[in-house]
Amino acid sequence: MVTLSLLSLSLLSLLGVRGEVASNFDNCKVSFFKNTPVSGLNIALPTPVEPNTQGLKNPAQCLSAYKAVSPAYICQRNSNQYYFATLYDRARRIPLYSAYEMDIKGVPNRPGEIVYYEPQLVHPGLTPNQMNIKGSKSEIKKYNQNNGCNESSTQYQQKYKLGWSQALDDNFGKYDRGHLNAAGHHGNRDAAEATMTHTNVAPQDGTMNKGPWNQYEKKLKDVLSVGCSKMYVVTGVVPSGTWVDQNQRVNVPSHYWNAYCCTDNNGKPLKSGGALGPNTAQDGVTEYNTSVTALETVLRGLLSVGNNFNIFNGC
């Protein structure tokens, strides 16, 4: 009986954490200062609807992600552990921001390459863990088999479905895949590995990525976090009218921005600040150490959002 009870509790626990792509950040709100997500960032485009469903069998079930609500609230997890939060724009196929608590004392640990995808963006019932391309396609294949989605139809094929829901590795053209949550801000290998997902990167000019933005990320870790007990970070982008290619699948941000909130061991704010940089090689000078209030003011103009846009709650 004891064994059965423990098993039941374990199953309930597993069921209780499903739905990592959800309508809120309840499962990973600790990634935000005072457990409060960014407010007022209502700029995600409506998810495109598959235009050609004529002759398809069971399109409502087989194309469940194609009419999903945008944006997607993703609690990014690896090895059954939550590590950060991402607001993902399904239509532009880029993250609007990622929020996390920086590992201040940990030695930076940047493993491997950006290889992971989010299966639940394809179908909500798939695994809540990130998976590589092979694992993601295997999940989609099983779903197709179980739901009568014949892959002789292009729209039901594994790579087509995956690419409809998020950017693929070959969708970035001449641009770098720029991290929002920086892998170098984590000492725990699983946490750093969790950042290696295509839902945490957007097209970024290579000169900016390897130059001023990389320098700012290092400064954030090595200098600006000094004296902090905790450091809450939000890094986002400003979508633009530019796309990687003429198919308008993946949007190229016009700017990258960052805000941080440093607290003592009682959670009291000690300092805050941020940065804003144009996503170009020619103008890759990043404005460092601007106040969060000043950053929000500029971003309200760039993002065309109202005064209810706030990055932190009282920092």
N, C-alpha and C positions, 0 to 999 in steps of 0.2 A: 504493500500500500504506500509506503514511504517513497519507494522508487517511482511508482506511478504518479504520485503527487508532484514529485520533483520534475518528472517529465512533462506533466501538464503545465506547471509553472514556466518551464523552459519554452514550451510551445506558445504559451500566451505572450511571453516576452518577445519572441520572434515575430509573432503576428502584430504586436503593438508598435513595432518600429518600421513597418512597411510603409510605403508611400513617400519615399524620399523626394520625389518630384511631386509637390503638393501645392496647396493653395496658400501656404504660409510657411514661416520659419520656426514653428513651435518646437521641432525636434533639435534645432541647432541655434536657438536664440542666444545661447551663451557666447556666441561668436561676436555679439554686439555689446557695446557699452550700455550698461543698465538693462541688458536683454531687450533693447529696443532697436528694431531694424530702421534703416533709412526710410524716411517718409516723403511722400509727394513726388516720387519719381515715376510718374504714370506716362511713360513715353514708349513702351513696347508697341510694335506694330501688330495688327491682327495676324494670326497665323494663316498663311495661304491655304486655300482649299484645293485639293487635287482636282484639276479641271476636267479630266477625262476618266469618268467612271463607267461609261457605257460598255455593257457586256461583262463587267466585272461581277464575280460571284461574291456575295456577302461583303460589300464595301464598308458598311458601317462597322463591322467587327475587324476586318482586315486592314482598314486604314484608320484605326482609332486615333492615332496621333495627329492625323492630318487636319483635324478640326479642334485640336486641343486649345485650351485657353493660353494666351500669351500675356504676360511673361510666365515662365516656369520658376517656381521657388525650389531651389535644389539645396538640400542639406548634403554636402559632399562628404562621402564616407569611404573608408578603406579598411579592409579586414574587420568589418562590423563595428567600426568606430567613427563617430562624427568628428570632422576636423575644421570645416568652415562652411559658410553660406554663400550661395551665388544666386543673383537674380539674372535669369537667362532669357534673352529675347529670341523666341522661336523663329520669328519672321526674318530678323536680320542675321540670325545664327551666330550671335556673339553674346558674351556676358555683358550686362550693363554695369554690374559691380560684383566684387567678391569681398566679404567681410570675415575677419579672423582675429584671433589673439596671437600676437607675435611671441615666439619663443625667445625671450630676451637673453637668457644665459646660455642656451644651447649652441653648440658649434654648428654652423651652417652645413646642411646635408642635402646636396642636390643630386638625386639619383637619376640615371638614365635619360630617356627622352620622353616627349609628350606622346603617350601611346593610348590613353584611356578614353572611353566614351561612356555615355550615360544611357543604358538600355531603357530606362523608364521614360525617356523622352520619346522612344519609339512606340512602346505600349506600356501603359501604367502598371500592368500586372507582372512585368518582367522583374528580374533581380534588382534590388536596391543598391547593389554594389557596382562600382565602376568596373568596366571590363575592357580588354584590348579588342582589336578589330576581329580577331578570330573568335573570341568568346562572345562578343556582341552578335556577330552573324549567326553563331550557333544558337543563341537564345531566340533570335528572330526565326530561324529555321524551325525550331521546335514549336514556336507559337503558330507559324504558318501551317504546320502539319496538324496541330491540334484543333485548328479553327477553319480548316478547309480553304486556306488561302493558296491557290495554285500559283507557283512561281513561274509558270509559263507566261503570266501577265507581268509586264515590266514593273508596274506599280507595286507588286507584291514581292519583288526580288529583294534579297537581304541588303545589298549595298544601297539600292535605291531608297529603301525605307530608312536606313540609318542616315543617309545623306539628306533626306527630307527633314529630319528632326534636328540635325546639328551639323556643324562644319566638319568635313572630313580632312584627313591629313593632306590631301592633294588639292585643297581648295584655297590655299593661301597665296598662290602665285609668287610674286617677287617679294612678298612681305614676310617678316619673321612672325612666329607665333608668340606674341607677347603675353607673358604671365600677368594676371591681375594680382592673385595671391602668389607672392614670390616664394619659390622653393627654398631660397637661401634664408628665409625668415623662420625656418624650422630646423631644429636639431634632431627631432624624432624622425627616423627614416620613414615610417608609415605616414606621418603627417606631410613630410616633403613629397613623398610619392603620390599622395592624394592630390597634389597640385598639378600633376602631370596629366591633366585631362583636357580635352578639347573644349569643354564647357567653362574652362578657366582661362582661356587665351583668346585674343583677338588679333587681327592683322595689325602689325606694328612696323613702322619703318625701321630697317635694320640699323641705320646710323643712330637713331634715337634710342633704340632698344639696347644696343651695346655701349652707347655713350652716356649721355646725360641721365637717362632714366635708370640705367644700371648703377650709375654713381649715386643717384638719389636713394635707391633701394639700399645700398651699402651704408649710406649716411644714416638712414632711418634705423638700421640695425646697430651700427657701431657707435653713433654719436647721439642721435636724438633720443634714444631709449635709455641713456645713462641716467640713473637716479630714479627710474620708474620701477614700481613693483609689477605692474601690468601695463601692456601697451596694446590698445585696440586699434585696428587698422581697417580702413575701407579704401579700396582702390577701384576706380571706375573709368568709364570711357564716355566720350561724347559722340554719338552716332552722326553720320554725315550723309550727304547725297552721293557719295562715292562708293563703288562696289569693286570687289576684286576682279570680276569679269563682267561681260555683257549679260550674263544670265541672272545677275543681281541675286546671287545666292548668299554671299557673305559680305557684310558691310565693313567698310574701312573707317574706323573712328577718326574724327578730326583732331581730337585731343585725348590724352590720358590724364587722369587726376588722382590725387591721393589725399587722404586725411587721416590723422592719428590722434589718439587720446591717451595720455599717460596718467596713471593713477598710483596712489600709494597703496599700502597693503590693506587699507580699510575701504578701498574703492573711491577715495576722494580724488578728484582731478587735480593734477599738479601742473600740467601744461598740455597744449594741443597745437596743431599746426597742419600744414599740408603743402601740396605742390600741384602745379598745373603745367603741362607741356604740350605744344603742338606736335602732331604726329607726322613730322616731315624731317627730311635730312637737312634742308636748308635752314630751317628755323628751329633746330632742335635744342634751343636753350630753355631749360626748365626753370620756372619761378619757384624757388624753394622758400620754405618757412613763412608762407603767407598764413594769416590767421584763418581758422575754419570759417568764421563769419564772412571774411572777405572772399574766401573761396566759394562759399555758398552763393554769395551775391553774383559773382562772375558766372557761375554755373547755371544760375537761374536764367540768365540771358542766353547762354550757349545751348542749354537744353530746352528752352521755352517752357519752363515750369513755373508754378506759382510760389508764393511766399511760404506755403506749407512744406516746401522742400527743405528738409533738415537731415544732416548726416549723423549727428550725435544728439542725444537727449541730455543737454545741460553740460556738455564738456566744452 
